[in-house]
């Protein structure tokens, strides 16, 4: 038979279990309400900060570039028409294409060498031999295409590069930029300074582009 003290001890244990059962829902509700998590064995609730939400990046407004529609290198035609006309203009000046990229709007011509042989001006894509340069003189040609004053020197050939960039301004407006560089050489092979273009070659090509566009069928525009 259980003694009086043993009965009392059993009742106390039963009371503690009932109290713990009643306390668990209260602690759970308190932890949910405070935005934290309860860890058994710790005297306090650890607060967990809410997840950060990233704000969408602001899109910068596209800056519109002002273009003079009356400029010589701006055409009132769609990009594809001007692009094809620009390619045709390189055939007209008989200068071969080295690189072409329609997506970037770039047409780069082969590095060329201009000299005179038998009185005829030639453009080749290989370094001219001294034999071919024996009677070459192109001072007059350089004065025609560049800002050049030969002075006492006699230029016998040039090293030339040309790049065209076709840019879509709008659905019906397209711009063409031409970068033309010229470097003169004497017979001794000493490199002359690079001279600035005077716009002669560029004007010829732009005029040719305009003529090509004017001749294109109306239905194609």
C-alpha positions as semicolon CSV with decimal commas, in nm:
position;residue;x (nm);y (nm);z (nm)
1;X;0,000;0,000;0,000
2;X;0,124;0,350;-0,097
3;X;0,204;0,583;0,181
4;X;0,058;0,929;0,221
5;X;0,378;1,096;0,095
6;X;0,395;0,877;-0,212
7;X;0,037;0,973;-0,307
8;X;0,119;1,341;-0,265
9;X;0,428;1,310;-0,486
10;X;0,225;1,141;-0,762
11;X;-0,039;1,413;-0,752
12;X;0,231;1,680;-0,782
13;X;0,382;1,514;-1,094
14;X;0,036;1,487;-1,252
15;X;-0,024;1,857;-1,178
16;X;0,305;1,954;-1,348
17;X;0,220;1,752;-1,661
18;X;-0,123;1,917;-1,689
19;X;0,030;2,262;-1,644
20;X;0,290;2,196;-1,917
21;X;0,022;2,073;-2,158
22;X;-0,181;2,390;-2,096
23;X;0,130;2,614;-2,134
24;X;0,246;2,485;-2,478
25;X;-0,044;2,639;-2,682
26;X;0,005;2,971;-2,502
27;X;0,378;2,978;-2,583
28;X;0,313;2,882;-2,946
29;X;0,053;3,156;-2,987
30;X;0,286;3,411;-2,829
31;X;0,576;3,316;-3,058
32;X;0,358;3,344;-3,371
33;X;0,224;3,681;-3,268
34;X;0,568;3,834;-3,202
35;X;0,720;3,723;-3,537
36;X;0,988;3,513;-3,364
37;X;1,075;3,150;-3,301
38;X;1,072;2,984;-2,961
39;X;1,366;2,756;-2,883
40;X;1,312;2,508;-2,595
41;X;1,562;2,552;-2,315
42;X;1,615;2,923;-2,387
43;X;1,470;3,199;-2,176
44;X;1,386;3,430;-2,466
45;X;1,241;3,427;-2,815
46;X;1,476;3,506;-3,105
47;X;1,323;3,755;-3,346
48;X;1,362;3,674;-3,716
49;X;1,356;3,975;-3,952
50;X;1,111;3,959;-4,241
51;X;1,264;3,866;-4,582
52;X;1,393;4,162;-4,781
53;X;1,216;4,236;-5,105
54;X;1,433;4,387;-5,375
55;X;1,291;4,681;-5,562
56;X;1,295;4,645;-5,940
57;X;1,574;4,846;-6,102
58;X;1,459;5,168;-6,258
59;X;1,496;5,180;-6,634
60;X;1,687;5,483;-6,750
61;X;1,510;5,677;-7,023
62;X;1,658;5,631;-7,370
63;X;1,837;5,947;-7,476
64;X;1,737;6,061;-7,821
65;X;2,023;6,183;-8,035
66;X;1,940;6,488;-8,242
67;X;2,023;6,442;-8,608
68;X;2,028;6,709;-8,875
69;X;1,800;6,557;-9,137
70;X;1,934;6,803;-9,393
71;X;2,293;6,680;-9,353
72;X;2,463;6,521;-9,653
73;X;2,506;6,189;-9,471
74;X;2,143;6,156;-9,352
75;X;1,892;5,988;-9,582
76;X;1,512;5,977;-9,565
77;X;1,496;5,604;-9,624
78;X;1,472;5,283;-9,416
79;X;1,791;5,125;-9,285
80;X;1,787;4,823;-9,521
81;X;1,761;5,043;-9,832
82;X;2,049;5,265;-9,723
83;X;2,252;4,960;-9,619
84;X;2,223;4,803;-9,965
85;X;2,295;5,137;-10,133
86;X;2,609;5,177;-9,920
87;X;2,736;4,834;-10,025
88;X;2,673;4,924;-10,389
89;X;2,874;5,246;-10,350
90;X;3,188;5,047;-10,265
91;X;3,156;4,858;-10,593
92;X;3,128;5,187;-10,776
93;X;3,465;5,312;-10,645
94;X;3,611;4,963;-10,710
95;X;3,726;4,908;-10,354
96;X;3,678;4,557;-10,215
97;X;3,502;4,485;-9,885
98;X;3,700;4,314;-9,606
99;X;3,434;4,292;-9,334
100;X;3,060;4,343;-9,316
101;X;2,817;4,328;-9,022
102;X;2,457;4,426;-9,089
103;X;2,357;4,404;-8,722
104;X;2,620;4,662;-8,624
105;X;2,580;4,851;-8,951
106;X;2,954;4,828;-9,026
107;X;3,118;4,800;-9,369
108;X;3,498;4,791;-9,358
109;X;3,697;4,796;-9,679
110;X;4,028;4,620;-9,740
111;X;4,343;4,812;-9,659
112;X;4,444;4,955;-9,995
113;X;4,756;5,102;-10,156
114;X;4,722;5,366;-10,427
115;X;5,002;5,445;-10,674
116;X;5,045;5,543;-11,037
117;X;5,181;5,309;-11,303
118;X;5,210;5,406;-11,668
119;X;5,020;5,724;-11,591
120;X;4,722;5,529;-11,450
121;X;4,622;5,546;-11,084
122;X;4,587;5,198;-10,936
123;X;4,447;5,069;-10,606
124;X;4,586;4,734;-10,492
125;X;4,568;4,527;-10,171
126;X;4,935;4,426;-10,152
127;X;5,237;4,638;-10,063
128;X;5,364;4,778;-10,397
129;X;5,710;4,672;-10,512
130;X;5,990;4,921;-10,572
131;X;5,980;4,824;-10,939
132;X;5,619;4,941;-10,963
133;X;5,701;5,264;-10,781
134;X;5,992;5,368;-11,008
135;X;5,778;5,617;-11,204
136;X;5,494;5,669;-10,953
137;X;5,402;6,018;-10,835
138;X;5,069;6,088;-10,666
139;X;5,109;6,434;-10,515
140;X;4,819;6,558;-10,729
141;X;4,599;6,270;-10,610
142;X;4,676;6,345;-10,244
143;X;4,594;6,712;-10,288
144;X;4,260;6,601;-10,435
145;X;4,154;6,365;-10,155
146;X;4,328;6,512;-9,849
147;X;4,453;6,824;-9,679
148;X;4,806;6,786;-9,806
149;X;5,093;7,013;-9,907
150;X;5,374;6,796;-10,048
151;X;5,640;7,067;-10,048
152;X;5,972;6,923;-10,175
153;X;5,878;6,556;-10,113
154;X;5,746;6,328;-10,383
155;X;5,480;6,087;-10,261
156;X;5,478;5,762;-10,457
157;X;5,198;5,566;-10,286
158;X;4,944;5,579;-10,003
159;X;4,814;5,337;-9,744
160;X;4,438;5,387;-9,709
161;X;4,156;5,256;-9,488
162;X;3,784;5,323;-9,506
163;X;3,500;5,226;-9,276
164;X;3,130;5,302;-9,316
165;X;2,883;5,290;-9,027
166;X;2,513;5,283;-9,117
167;X;2,287;5,386;-8,826
168;X;1,908;5,365;-8,801
169;X;1,779;5,699;-8,668
170;X;1,409;5,615;-8,709
171;X;1,192;5,393;-8,925
172;X;1,242;5,622;-9,225
173;X;1,568;5,803;-9,146
174;X;1,918;5,653;-9,170
175;X;2,262;5,803;-9,114
176;X;2,591;5,702;-9,278
177;X;2,927;5,794;-9,122
178;X;3,246;5,743;-9,325
179;X;3,590;5,722;-9,164
180;X;3,858;5,754;-9,433
181;X;4,228;5,764;-9,341
182;X;4,530;5,826;-9,565
183;X;4,901;5,777;-9,495
184;X;5,152;5,886;-9,762
185;X;5,488;5,721;-9,841
186;X;5,794;5,841;-10,029
187;X;6,009;5,617;-10,248
188;X;6,260;5,568;-9,967
189;X;5,983;5,402;-9,767
190;X;5,976;5,654;-9,484
191;X;5,625;5,682;-9,342
192;X;5,475;6,023;-9,376
193;X;5,232;6,160;-9,123
194;X;4,869;6,060;-9,155
195;X;4,684;6,333;-9,343
196;X;4,324;6,440;-9,291
197;X;4,067;6,369;-9,556
198;X;3,916;6,676;-9,721
199;X;3,585;6,496;-9,773
200;X;3,621;6,437;-10,147
201;X;3,597;6,056;-10,139
202;X;3,323;6,066;-9,873
203;X;3,113;6,307;-10,081
204;X;3,144;6,083;-10,388
205;X;3,025;5,780;-10,192
206;X;2,737;5,964;-10,025
207;X;2,628;6,099;-10,362
208;X;2,637;5,747;-10,500
209;X;2,423;5,621;-10,211
210;X;2,168;5,893;-10,285
211;X;2,162;5,798;-10,653
212;X;2,113;5,431;-10,565
213;X;1,820;5,521;-10,339
214;X;1,662;5,742;-10,605
215;X;1,682;5,456;-10,856
216;X;1,534;5,196;-10,618
217;X;1,174;5,086;-10,701
218;X;0,899;5,276;-10,521
219;X;0,733;4,950;-10,410
220;X;1,053;4,848;-10,230
221;X;1,058;5,161;-10,010
